[in-house]
Each structure stands twice: as C-alpha cells, then as structure tokens.
Amino acid sequence: MDHPAIQPANRPATHPATHPPAHPPIRQPYQYARTELVEPDWRRLPGWRRVTAAQWRDAQWQRAHSVQNARQLRAVVGNLLTDRFYDELAVDQAEFATMPILLPPQVLNTMAPGADTTPEAFTEAFLADPVRRYMLPVRADRHPRWPSHPLAARDSLHEADMWAVEGLTHRYPTKVLAELTATCPQYCGQCTRMDLVGTSTPQVAKTRLRLRPADRQEQMLDYLKRTPSVRDVVLSGGDLANVPWPRLESFLLRLLDLGSVRDIRLASKAVVGLPQHWLQPAVLAGVARVAAVAARRAVNLAVHTHANHVRSVTPLVAEAARALLDAGVRDVRNQGVLMRGVNDTTEDLLDLCFALQGEANVLPYYFYLCDLVPGAEHWRTPLHRAQHLQEAIMGYLPGYATPRLVCDVPRVGKRWVHQAVAYDRERGISYWTKNYRTSLDADAPGTPDAPEAPGAPDALDRRHPYYDPVDTLPEAGRRWWAGPSTTTARRGAR
C-alpha cells in the first residue's frame, strides 16, 4: 500500500493547487536597486591622460596636483569648460567666496563623470553637477537677492566664544571639540568654520590660531585632566589628514592616558576627499597602534567623514573605510550637510545612504542643516523641508543606519529637526530650547570656593531662534525681511 509522503511536524503539507497567489511588486515612493561603486576614469580629462593608477593612488601625488585656481583647472580640463564658466568662477572668487579653492584630483574627478566632451555639453553638465555645486561654487549658484541671510555670522555657532583654551570648544556637558589644525586637503564652499579654516579670501580675512600646535595641545590636555566630566573628545579642525601622523598619534596616546575619556572621534573628510591619505601603510599602522590601546582601555575610537552626494562615494573611499575598520576603529561614520541642489531630495539622500552603508562600510549618521554662515543662503534648506525628508527616508534603511537630520542651533547645539518648540513658517523662524548650560549661560564668574560659575537661572527656559533661507519664504515673509526694519530690529525675533 502506498503511503503519502510524511511532512515535517513544523511544516504543513502544501499542494500546488493551494499555493497562495504571488503578490505583484508594490510600487514604492523610492525603489532600491543595489548599485556598484565606480571610480570615474580620470584619463577622460586632458591633463590626466597619462596619469597611471599608481600615481592616482599616491597621496603625495594627489596633494601636489590639487587644483587651487582657474589656471590649474584649465590645465586639467583643457578646453572642456567654456570661458563662461571661468568668468562666473572669477566673479564668485572676487565677490562671494568665503573659502579658497582646493580640489584634490580625487574630488574633481567625481564631477560630471559621464558628460559629453564637447565644451558646451561638458560645461552644462559640470555646472549641474551636485559635487561641483558645493566644492567649486560660481556666481550663478548664489541667490541674486539673498546671497547671505541678514543674520548670517562668520562663527555662527559661537564656537570660539566657548573655547576653554584656544581651539577647544566646550559646548556640551560631557564632550568637547578639539581643533588641531586650521587647514584641510580640500575646502567645501559651505564650511561652518569658514571664519577660521583655510586661507583668506577677498571677502574674509580669516581668524588665526595663535599658539604653536604643541602648546595648544598641551593646554587642551591640561584642561581635560582638570575636567573629568568630559568623556567624549572630537578631534577636528580643519581636517586631521593635515596633521602629521606622528604628532596626531602622540596626542591620541596621551589622550588615551586620561581615564575620564571614553569616546574619541577623528574627523576627516579626507576619507572621502583624499582616501589615498588613509590608505598609506604608515598611517594605517599608526591607526592600528592607537586602536589597540583604545581597545585595551575600552575606549570607543571612531572616524567621522563627510560625504554629501553618492558620486563622492567611490571604490577608493570604500577601500579606505574598510582599511580603517580592519585597523581597529569601531566605526566609520558619515556626517553630511543637507544642501539644496545637492542632496535635498528623498532619492538623493537614500542613494547616498545605501552607497555608504551597503557598499562603502560607512555608517550614515547625521545630516546637518547648512549653518547660517555668509554666502550660504542658496545651499540652505528650510526646516520644514528637512522635517519632510526625515520622514521620507524612514523605513528604507536599517534603523541603526538611518541618519538623523539635525539643526545645529546657535547657543543650543544639535537638535533633531522635529524638536523645534515653535515655528513661524511665514517668517521662517523656528524656536528651540536646551537641557544643559554652556559657558555662554554663566551670569557670574566662578570663585575659588565655588569654581563652577552659576548658570543663568532662565537658561533652560529660553527659546533660541533659527532662520529659514529668506528666498524660500512666502511673499509676506520675504517682505518682512526686506522691509525698512534694521538688522538690529529684526533681532527682536530672538
């Protein structure tokens, strides 16, 4: 007698006739498709036709051949860019730019990678390129009526006002920012530290760090020894790729000697803009030595980088991130900036995040609203746009890899974009509160008997304003900002 096949006890018998019908694909607002990273062929540009792969991977070659002016740009792209582009670039540098030009070949090569090589077509593609828009701005990018917000400020976050010692910003109760250098291997047009970082431009005579690096680091370490409440140290600048590795390693090892320090974050856009630096054997060996000490002392060591568009994420970027992880750092994380015309759509943000998380070993972490610095109005996005984008990207990425969109509110600090306590959409003014005091809130100096300065009694109740870009406001709001009231009177919005 034949017996029916025995089914496993935990699996019900199925028959072809009873299979549920397959659901057709559901149309989603964003459609994910895995995309392989690509290193654009630099030899498509006339000035690099004979550049070898070995040269391209060499950090010193990249630094030595970085573009710093129009003449050097012409030497690379030949006749691919029209005179119209160079005219726009010259006006922007003379009248608007707050940052000098400095483009490593790695960065320049990600601009207009698939463009037609006829001059007019290449120029149009180059002008439209999202990486070019913030790394090499031209006059046509700036808003003709509002190139800067009326309340824009050079040090819009008041970081220097919160220096405990030169270059050490103590803004949050348990963490500090240490600026070890005022230079980078590349300069972003919207730099939040445009007051300090880079060489001066016709518009901005830069502030200068006065102390020698060794003296400044000594003062930082002394402050941290005396302030055990600080457990989290972000090392930045500038860009740590411009700090000679032996000096940086020495500082890190001394920092690791402080038992109060539990988190160390190394900030370097160069993981994206000059990955060749972090792929140098001597640098990776140094990272491994520091990471081993951090692991023995249970200190979290991470690297933070800065990618704003998927085109910036290439195989070399992924290789550098993987090498840092293999050397022992806990995470490589991305802190981008939300910018109009660069990444302010759901598709742009998710494409970038999937490239970072899925292909490049970089954890999407934060996207900041572009800060209220001069010349940045055309890049900035209104708060309501950021709130919409935060909602739109939810549910696609793993939860731990879904970036938070944050507003860095002057005198407050980072706040998630939905934490505003009030929002006047017509005038573009949002209001924010905080749950800690900074040195800006001290209403009296400390004394020998009570070294901690008493905090202003209403510091935690104050509402601090942040401002949308004026050109995004309704007509009534634009009229209000353009009206006869002075800037001082408009500060009444505070």
GUKEPA-698033 format. One record per residue (C-alpha): x, z, y; residue in three letters. Coordinates in steps of 0.5 Angstrom, whole numbers. Each point is the difference from the previous one (the first is absolute). Layout:
N
+-------+-------+-------+------+
!    px !    pz !    py ! rest !
+-------+-------+-------+------+
!     X !     Z !     Y !  Ala !
...
+-------+-------+-------+------+
This chain:
494
+-------+-------+-------+------+
!    px !    pz !    py ! rest !
+-------+-------+-------+------+
!     0 !     0 !     0 !  Met !
!     3 !    -2 !     7 !  Asp !
!     0 !     6 !     5 !  His !
!     0 !    -1 !     7 !  Pro !
!     7 !     1 !     4 !  Ala !
!     1 !     7 !     2 !  Ile !
!     0 !     1 !     7 !  Gln !
!     5 !     6 !     3 !  Pro !
!    -4 !     6 !     2 !  Ala !
!     1 !     0 !     7 !  Asn !
!    -2 !    -8 !     1 !  Arg !
!    -7 !    -2 !    -1 !  Pro !
!    -1 !    -6 !    -4 !  Ala !
!    -1 !    -7 !     4 !  Thr !
!    -2 !    -6 !    -1 !  His !
!     1 !    -7 !     4 !  Pro !
!    -8 !     0 !     1 !  Ala !
!     0 !     7 !     3 !  Thr !
!     6 !    -1 !     5 !  His !
!    -2 !     1 !     7 !  Pro !
!     1 !    -6 !     4 !  Pro !
!     6 !     0 !     4 !  Ala !
!    -1 !     1 !     8 !  His !
!     2 !    -6 !     4 !  Pro !
!     6 !     2 !     5 !  Pro !
!    -2 !     4 !     6 !  Ile !
!     1 !    -2 !     7 !  Arg !
!     4 !     5 !     4 !  Gln !
!     2 !     0 !     7 !  Pro !
!     7 !     0 !    -2 !  Tyr !
!     3 !    -4 !    -6 !  Gln !
!     6 !     3 !    -3 !  Tyr !
!     5 !    -5 !    -3 !  Ala !
!     7 !     2 !    -2 !  Arg !
!     5 !    -4 !     4 !  Thr !
!     7 !     0 !    -2 !  Glu !
!     5 !     1 !     6 !  Leu !
!     4 !    -5 !     2 !  Val !
!     7 !    -1 !     4 !  Glu !
!    -1 !    -6 !     5 !  Pro !
!     5 !    -5 !     0 !  Asp !
!     5 !     2 !     6 !  Trp !
!     3 !    -7 !    -1 !  Arg !
!    -6 !    -3 !     3 !  Arg !
!     3 !     2 !     6 !  Leu !
!     5 !    -5 !     3 !  Pro !
!     5 !     6 !     2 !  Gly !
!     0 !     3 !    -7 !  Trp !
!     0 !    -7 !    -4 !  Arg !
!     7 !     2 !    -3 !  Arg !
!    -1 !     8 !    -1 !  Val !
!     1 !     2 !    -7 !  Thr !
!    -4 !     5 !    -4 !  Ala !
!     6 !     5 !     0 !  Ala !
!     0 !    -1 !     8 !  Gln !
!    -7 !     2 !     0 !  Trp !
!     0 !     6 !    -4 !  Arg !
!     6 !     3 !     4 !  Asp !
!    -2 !     5 !     5 !  Ala !
!     6 !    -1 !     5 !  Gln !
!    -2 !    -8 !     0 !  Trp !
!    -7 !     2 !     2 !  Gln !
!     2 !     4 !     5 !  Arg !
!     6 !    -5 !     3 !  Ala !
!    -5 !    -5 !     0 !  His !
!    -6 !     3 !     3 !  Ser !
!    -4 !    -3 !     6 !  Val !
!     1 !     3 !     7 !  Gln !
!    -2 !    -5 !     5 !  Asn !
!    -3 !    -7 !     0 !  Ala !
!     7 !    -4 !     0 !  Arg !
!     1 !     3 !    -7 !  Gln !
!    -8 !    -1 !    -2 !  Leu !
!     2 !    -7 !     2 !  Arg !
!     6 !     0 !    -5 !  Ala !
!    -4 !     2 !    -6 !  Val !
!    -7 !    -4 !     1 !  Val !
!     3 !    -7 !     4 !  Gly !
!    -5 !    -4 !     3 !  Asn !
!    -6 !     3 !    -4 !  Leu !
!    -2 !     4 !     5 !  Leu !
!    -2 !    -4 !     7 !  Thr !
!     2 !     2 !     7 !  Asp !
!    -7 !     3 !     1 !  Arg !
!     2 !     6 !    -5 !  Phe !
!     6 !     1 !     4 !  Tyr !
!    -3 !     0 !     6 !  Asp !
!    -5 !     5 !    -2 !  Glu !
!     5 !     5 !    -3 !  Leu !
!     5 !     0 !     6 !  Ala !
!    -6 !     2 !     5 !  Val !
!    -2 !     5 !    -5 !  Asp !
!     7 !     3 !     0 !  Gln !
!     0 !     0 !     7 !  Ala !
!    -6 !     3 !     2 !  Glu !
!    -3 !     3 !    -6 !  Phe !
!     4 !     2 !    -6 !  Ala !
!     2 !     8 !    -1 !  Thr !
!     4 !    -2 !    -6 !  Met !
!     6 !    -4 !     0 !  Pro !
!     0 !    -6 !    -5 !  Ile !
!     4 !     2 !    -7 !  Leu !
!    -2 !    -4 !    -6 !  Leu !
!     4 !     0 !    -7 !  Pro !
!    -1 !    -6 !    -4 !  Pro !
!    -4 !     3 !    -5 !  Gln !
!    -5 !     2 !     5 !  Val !
!     0 !    -7 !     4 !  Leu !
!     0 !    -4 !    -7 !  Asn !
!    -7 !     3 !    -1 !  Thr !
!    -3 !    -3 !     6 !  Met !
!    -4 !    -7 !    -1 !  Ala !
!     3 !    -1 !    -7 !  Pro !
!    -5 !    -6 !    -2 !  Gly !
!     0 !    -3 !     6 !  Ala !
!     1 !    -8 !     1 !  Asp !
!     6 !    -1 !     3 !  Thr !
!    -2 !    -5 !     6 !  Thr !
!     1 !     4 !     6 !  Pro !
!    -7 !     0 !     3 !  Glu !
!    -3 !     3 !    -7 !  Ala !
!     6 !     5 !    -1 !  Phe !
!    -1 !     3 !     7 !  Thr !
!    -7 !     1 !    -1 !  Glu !
!     1 !     3 !    -7 !  Ala !
!     5 !     4 !     3 !  Phe !
!    -4 !     2 !     6 !  Leu !
!    -6 !     2 !    -5 !  Ala !
!     5 !     4 !    -5 !  Asp !
!    -2 !     7 !     0 !  Pro !
!     7 !     3 !    -1 !  Val !
!     2 !    -4 !     6 !  Arg !
!    -5 !     3 !     4 !  Arg !
!     3 !     7 !     0 !  Tyr !
!     7 !    -2 !    -1 !  Met !
!     1 !    -5 !     5 !  Leu !
!    -5 !     0 !     5 !  Pro !
!    -1 !    -5 !     5 !  Val !
!    -4 !     0 !     7 !  Arg !
!    -6 !    -4 !    -4 !  Ala !
!    -1 !     6 !    -4 !  Asp !
!    -1 !     5 !     6 !  Arg !
!    -7 !     1 !     3 !  His !
!     0 !    -3 !     6 !  Pro !
!    -4 !     5 !     4 !  Arg !
!     2 !     6 !    -4 !  Trp !
!     7 !     0 !    -3 !  Pro !
!     0 !     7 !     0 !  Ser !
!    -5 !     6 !     0 !  His !
!    -1 !     3 !     7 !  Pro !
!     2 !     7 !    -3 !  Leu !
!     6 !    -3 !    -4 !  Ala !
!     6 !     4 !     0 !  Ala !
!     7 !    -1 !    -3 !  Arg !
!     1 !     6 !    -4 !  Asp !
!    -8 !     0 !    -1 !  Ser !
!     0 !     5 !    -6 !  Leu !
!     5 !     5 !     4 !  His !
!     5 !     1 !    -5 !  Glu !
!     6 !     1 !     5 !  Ala !
!    -5 !     6 !     3 !  Asp !
!     0 !     3 !    -7 !  Met !
!     8 !     0 !    -1 !  Trp !
!     2 !     6 !    -3 !  Ala !
!     7 !    -2 !     1 !  Val !
!     2 !    -7 !     2 !  Glu !
!    -3 !    -5 !    -5 !  Gly !
!    -4 !     5 !    -4 !  Leu !
!    -8 !     0 !     1 !  Thr !
!    -3 !     6 !    -2 !  His !
!    -7 !    -3 !     0 !  Arg !
!    -4 !     3 !    -6 !  Tyr !
!     1 !     8 !    -2 !  Pro !
!     4 !    -2 !    -6 !  Thr !
!     3 !    -6 !     1 !  Lys !
!     5 !    -4 !     5 !  Val !
!     2 !    -7 !     1 !  Leu !
!     8 !    -1 !     1 !  Ala !
!     2 !    -6 !     4 !  Glu !
!     7 !    -1 !    -3 !  Leu !
!     1 !    -7 !     4 !  Thr !
!    -3 !    -4 !     5 !  Ala !
!     1 !    -7 !    -3 !  Thr !
!    -3 !    -4 !    -5 !  Cys !
!     3 !    -6 !    -4 !  Pro !
!    -7 !    -3 !     2 !  Gln !
!    -4 !     1 !     6 !  Tyr !
!    -8 !     0 !     0 !  Cys !
!    -4 !    -2 !     6 !  Gly !
!    -5 !     6 !     0 !  Gln !
!     5 !     5 !    -1 !  Cys !
!    -2 !     7 !     1 !  Thr !
!     6 !     3 !     2 !  Arg !
!     2 !    -6 !     5 !  Met !
!     2 !     5 !     5 !  Asp !
!     6 !     2 !    -4 !  Leu !
!     1 !    -5 !    -5 !  Val !
!     4 !    -7 !     1 !  Gly !
!     4 !    -3 !     6 !  Thr !
!    -4 !     0 !     7 !  Ser !
!    -4 !    -6 !     2 !  Thr !
!    -2 !    -2 !     7 !  Pro !
!    -6 !     4 !    -1 !  Gln !
!     3 !     6 !    -3 !  Val !
!     6 !     4 !     2 !  Ala !
!     1 !     4 !    -7 !  Lys !
!     1 !     7 !     0 !  Thr !
!     6 !     2 !    -4 !  Arg !
!     2 !     6 !    -5 !  Leu !
!     6 !     4 !     4 !  Arg !
!     3 !     4 !    -6 !  Leu !
!     5 !    -3 !    -5 !  Arg !
!    -3 !    -1 !    -6 !  Pro !
!     4 !     5 !    -4 !  Ala !
!    -2 !     5 !     6 !  Asp !
!    -7 !    -2 !     0 !  Arg !
!    -1 !     1 !    -8 !  Gln !
!     4 !     7 !     1 !  Glu !
!    -6 !     2 !     5 !  Gln !
!    -5 !    -2 !    -5 !  Met !
!     3 !     3 !    -6 !  Leu !
!     0 !     7 !     4 !  Asp !
!    -7 !    -1 !     2 !  Tyr !
!    -2 !    -1 !    -7 !  Leu !
!     4 !     6 !    -2 !  Lys !
!    -4 !     4 !     5 !  Arg !
!    -7 !    -2 !    -1 !  Thr !
!    -1 !     1 !    -7 !  Pro !
!    -8 !    -2 !     1 !  Ser !
!     3 !    -7 !     0 !  Val !
!    -1 !    -3 !    -7 !  Arg !
!     0 !    -8 !     1 !  Asp !
!     5 !    -4 !     3 !  Val !
!    -1 !    -7 !     2 !  Val !
!     7 !    -4 !     2 !  Leu !
!    -1 !    -6 !     4 !  Ser !
!     2 !    -3 !     7 !  Gly !
!     1 !    -6 !     0 !  Gly !
!     1 !    -1 !    -7 !  Asp !
!     4 !     3 !    -5 !  Leu !
!     3 !    -6 !    -2 !  Ala !
!     4 !     0 !     6 !  Asn !
!     3 !     7 !    -1 !  Val !
!     7 !    -1 !    -4 !  Pro !
!    -2 !     3 !    -7 !  Trp !
!     6 !     5 !    -1 !  Pro !
!    -3 !     3 !     7 !  Arg !
!    -7 !     0 !    -3 !  Leu !
!     2 !     2 !    -7 !  Glu !
!     4 !     6 !     3 !  Ser !
!    -6 !     2 !     5 !  Phe !
!    -5 !     0 !    -6 !  Leu !
!     4 !     4 !    -5 !  Leu !
!     1 !     5 !     6 !  Arg !
!    -8 !     0 !     1 !  Leu !
!    -1 !     1 !    -8 !  Leu !
!     4 !     6 !     1 !  Asp !
!    -6 !     3 !     4 !  Leu !
!    -4 !     4 !    -5 !  Gly !
!    -6 !    -1 !     5 !  Ser !
!     0 !    -7 !     0 !  Val !
!    -5 !    -3 !    -6 !  Arg !
!    -1 !    -7 !     2 !  Asp !
!     5 !    -5 !     3 !  Ile !
!    -3 !    -7 !     2 !  Arg !
!     5 !    -6 !     2 !  Leu !
!    -3 !    -5 !     5 !  Ala !
!     3 !    -7 !    -1 !  Ser !
!    -4 !    -7 !     2 !  Lys !
!     6 !    -3 !    -3 !  Ala !
!    -2 !     1 !    -7 !  Val !
!    -5 !    -6 !     3 !  Val !
!     4 !    -3 !     5 !  Gly !
!     7 !     1 !    -3 !  Leu !
!    -1 !     1 !    -7 !  Pro !
!     7 !    -2 !    -1 !  Gln !
!     3 !     6 !     3 !  His !
!    -4 !     5 !    -5 !  Trp !
!     3 !    -5 !    -6 !  Leu !
!     7 !     2 !     2 !  Gln !
!     4 !     3 !    -6 !  Pro !
!     3 !     5 !     4 !  Ala !
!    -7 !     2 !     4 !  Val !
!    -4 !     1 !    -7 !  Leu !
!     6 !     4 !    -3 !  Ala !
!    -1 !     5 !     6 !  Gly !
!    -7 !     0 !     0 !  Val !
!     1 !     2 !    -8 !  Ala !
!     4 !     6 !     2 !  Arg !
!    -5 !     2 !     5 !  Val !
!    -6 !    -1 !    -4 !  Ala !
!     4 !     4 !    -6 !  Ala !
!     1 !     6 !     5 !  Val !
!    -7 !     0 !     2 !  Ala !
!    -3 !     0 !    -7 !  Ala !
!     4 !     6 !    -2 !  Arg !
!    -3 !     3 !     6 !  Arg !
!    -7 !    -2 !    -1 !  Ala !
!     0 !    -4 !     7 !  Val !
!    -4 !    -6 !     1 !  Asn !
!     4 !    -6 !     2 !  Leu !
!    -4 !    -6 !     2 !  Ala !
!     2 !    -6 !     4 !  Val !
!    -5 !    -3 !     5 !  His !
!     0 !    -7 !     2 !  Thr !
!    -4 !    -5 !     5 !  His !
!    -4 !    -6 !    -2 !  Ala !
!    -6 !    -3 !     4 !  Asn !
!    -1 !    -6 !    -4 !  His !
!     0 !    -3 !    -7 !  Val !
!     5 !    -5 !     2 !  Arg !
!     5 !     5 !     1 !  Ser !
!     0 !     2 !    -7 !  Val !
!     5 !    -4 !    -4 !  Thr !
!     3 !     1 !    -7 !  Pro !
!     7 !     3 !     4 !  Leu !
!    -5 !     5 !     3 !  Val !
!    -3 !     2 !    -7 !  Ala !
!     7 !     0 !    -3 !  Glu !
!     3 !     5 !     6 !  Ala !
!    -6 !     4 !    -1 !  Ala !
!     1 !     0 !    -8 !  Arg !
!     7 !     2 !     1 !  Ala !
!    -1 !     6 !     5 !  Leu !
!    -5 !     2 !    -6 !  Leu !
!     5 !    -1 !    -5 !  Asp !
!     5 !     4 !     4 !  Ala !
!    -5 !     6 !     0 !  Gly !
!    -4 !     0 !     6 !  Val !
!    -7 !     3 !    -1 !  Arg !
!    -4 !    -6 !     3 !  Asp !
!     1 !    -6 !     5 !  Val !
!    -6 !     0 !     5 !  Arg !
!    -3 !    -4 !     5 !  Asn !
!    -2 !     2 !     7 !  Gln !
!    -2 !    -6 !     3 !  Gly !
!    -4 !    -1 !     7 !  Val !
!    -7 !    -3 !     1 !  Leu !
!     1 !    -6 !     5 !  Met !
!    -5 !    -6 !     2 !  Arg !
!     2 !    -7 !    -3 !  Gly !
!     5 !     3 !    -5 !  Val !
!    -4 !     5 !    -5 !  Asn !
!    -7 !     2 !     3 !  Asp !
!    -4 !    -4 !    -5 !  Thr !
!    -2 !     3 !    -7 !  Thr !
!     3 !    -6 !    -3 !  Glu !
!     7 !     1 !     3 !  Asp !
!     0 !     8 !    -1 !  Leu !
!    -2 !    -1 !    -7 !  Leu !
!     5 !    -6 !    -1 !  Asp !
!     6 !     4 !     3 !  Leu !
!    -2 !     7 !    -4 !  Cys !
!    -1 !    -4 !    -7 !  Phe !
!     7 !    -3 !     1 !  Ala !
!     3 !     6 !     2 !  Leu !
!    -3 !     5 !    -6 !  Gln !
!     0 !    -6 !    -5 !  Gly !
!     6 !    -4 !     1 !  Glu !
!     5 !     4 !     4 !  Ala !
!     0 !     7 !    -2 !  Asn !
!    -2 !     3 !     7 !  Val !
!    -6 !     4 !     1 !  Leu !
!    -5 !    -1 !     5 !  Pro !
!     0 !     6 !     4 !  Tyr !
!    -2 !    -1 !     8 !  Tyr !
!    -2 !    -5 !     5 !  Phe !
!     0 !     3 !     7 !  Tyr !
!    -4 !    -3 !     6 !  Leu !
!     5 !    -3 !     4 !  Cys !
!     2 !     5 !     5 !  Asp !
!    -1 !     0 !     8 !  Leu !
!     7 !    -3 !     2 !  Val !
!     1 !    -5 !     5 !  Pro !
!    -1 !    -7 !    -2 !  Gly !
!    -4 !     1 !    -6 !  Ala !
!    -7 !    -1 !     2 !  Glu !
!    -1 !    -7 !    -3 !  His !
!     2 !     4 !    -7 !  Trp !
!    -4 !     6 !     0 !  Arg !
!    -7 !     0 !    -3 !  Thr !
!    -6 !     5 !     2 !  Pro !
!    -1 !     6 !    -4 !  Leu !
!    -7 !    -3 !    -3 !  His !
!     4 !    -6 !    -3 !  Arg !
!     5 !     5 !    -3 !  Ala !
!    -6 !     4 !    -3 !  Gln !
!    -4 !    -6 !    -3 !  His !
!     7 !    -2 !    -3 !  Leu !
!     1 !     6 !    -3 !  Gln !
!    -7 !     0 !    -3 !  Glu !
!     1 !    -7 !    -2 !  Ala !
!     6 !     1 !    -4 !  Ile !
!    -2 !     6 !    -4 !  Met !
!    -2 !    -1 !    -8 !  Gly !
!     5 !    -6 !    -1 !  Tyr !
!     7 !     4 !    -1 !  Leu !
!     1 !     6 !    -4 !  Pro !
!    -1 !     6 !     4 !  Gly !
!     7 !     2 !     1 !  Tyr !
!     2 !    -7 !     2 !  Ala !
!    -6 !    -1 !     5 !  Thr !
!     3 !     1 !     7 !  Pro !
!    -3 !     5 !     6 !  Arg !
!    -1 !    -3 !     6 !  Leu !
!     2 !     5 !     6 !  Val !
!     0 !     0 !     7 !  Cys !
!     7 !     4 !     3 !  Asp !
!    -4 !     3 !     6 !  Val !
!     5 !     3 !     5 !  Pro !
!     1 !     7 !     1 !  Arg !
!    -4 !     1 !    -7 !  Val !
!     3 !    -4 !    -6 !  Gly !
!    -2 !    -4 !    -5 !  Lys !
!    -8 !     0 !    -2 !  Arg !
!    -4 !    -5 !    -5 !  Trp !
!    -4 !    -5 !     4 !  Val !
!    -6 !     4 !    -2 !  His !
!     2 !     6 !     3 !  Gln !
!    -2 !    -1 !     8 !  Ala !
!    -5 !     5 !     2 !  Val !
!    -3 !    -4 !     5 !  Ala !
!     1 !    -8 !     2 !  Tyr !
!    -3 !    -3 !     6 !  Asp !
!     0 !    -8 !    -2 !  Arg !
!    -2 !    -2 !     7 !  Glu !
!     7 !     2 !     3 !  Arg !
!     4 !     0 !    -6 !  Gly !
!     2 !     8 !     0 !  Ile !
!     0 !     4 !    -6 !  Ser !
!     1 !     7 !     0 !  Tyr !
!     4 !     4 !    -5 !  Trp !
!     1 !     8 !    -2 !  Thr !
!     6 !     3 !    -4 !  Lys !
!     1 !     6 !    -4 !  Asn !
!     7 !     2 !     2 !  Tyr !
!     4 !     1 !     6 !  Arg !
!     6 !    -3 !     3 !  Thr !
!     5 !     2 !     5 !  Ser !
!    -4 !    -4 !     5 !  Leu !
!    -5 !     5 !    -1 !  Asp !
!     4 !     6 !     2 !  Ala !
!    -2 !     3 !     6 !  Asp !
!     6 !     5 !     1 !  Ala !
!     7 !     0 !    -3 !  Pro !
!     2 !     5 !    -5 !  Gly !
!     3 !     7 !     1 !  Thr !
!     6 !     3 !    -4 !  Pro !
!    -5 !     5 !    -3 !  Asp !
!    -5 !    -6 !    -2 !  Ala !
!     4 !    -6 !     0 !  Pro !
!    -6 !    -5 !    -2 !  Glu !
!    -4 !    -2 !     6 !  Ala !
!    -7 !     2 !     1 !  Pro !
!    -4 !    -6 !    -1 !  Gly !
!    -5 !    -2 !     5 !  Ala !
!    -7 !     3 !    -2 !  Pro !
!    -4 !    -6 !     0 !  Asp !
!     5 !    -5 !    -3 !  Ala !
!    -4 !     0 !    -7 !  Leu !
!    -7 !    -2 !     4 !  Asp !
!     3 !    -5 !     5 !  Arg !
!    -2 !    -7 !    -1 !  Arg !
!     5 !    -5 !     1 !  His !
!    -1 !    -8 !     1 !  Pro !
!     2 !    -6 !    -3 !  Tyr !
!    -2 !    -7 !     3 !  Tyr !
!    -2 !    -7 !    -3 !  Asp !
!     3 !    -6 !     3 !  Pro !
!    -4 !    -2 !     6 !  Val !
!    -1 !    -7 !    -2 !  Asp !
!    -4 !     2 !    -6 !  Thr !
!    -5 !     4 !     4 !  Leu !
!    -7 !    -2 !     2 !  Pro !
!     0 !    -3 !     7 !  Glu !
!    -3 !     6 !     3 !  Ala !
!     7 !     4 !    -3 !  Gly !
!     4 !    -6 !     3 !  Arg !
!    -3 !     1 !     7 !  Arg !
!     1 !     8 !     0 !  Trp !
!     8 !    -1 !    -2 !  Trp !
!     1 !    -6 !     5 !  Ala !
!    -4 !     4 !     6 !  Gly !
!     3 !     3 !     6 !  Pro !
!     1 !     7 !    -3 !  Ser !
!     7 !     1 !    -1 !  Thr !
!     4 !     2 !    -6 !  Thr !
!     0 !     7 !     2 !  Thr !
!    -7 !     0 !     1 !  Ala !
!    -1 !    -3 !    -7 !  Arg !
!     4 !     5 !    -3 !  Arg !
!    -6 !     4 !     1 !  Gly !
!    -2 !    -3 !    -6 !  Ala !
!     4 !     5 !    -3 !  Arg !
+-------+-------+-------+------+
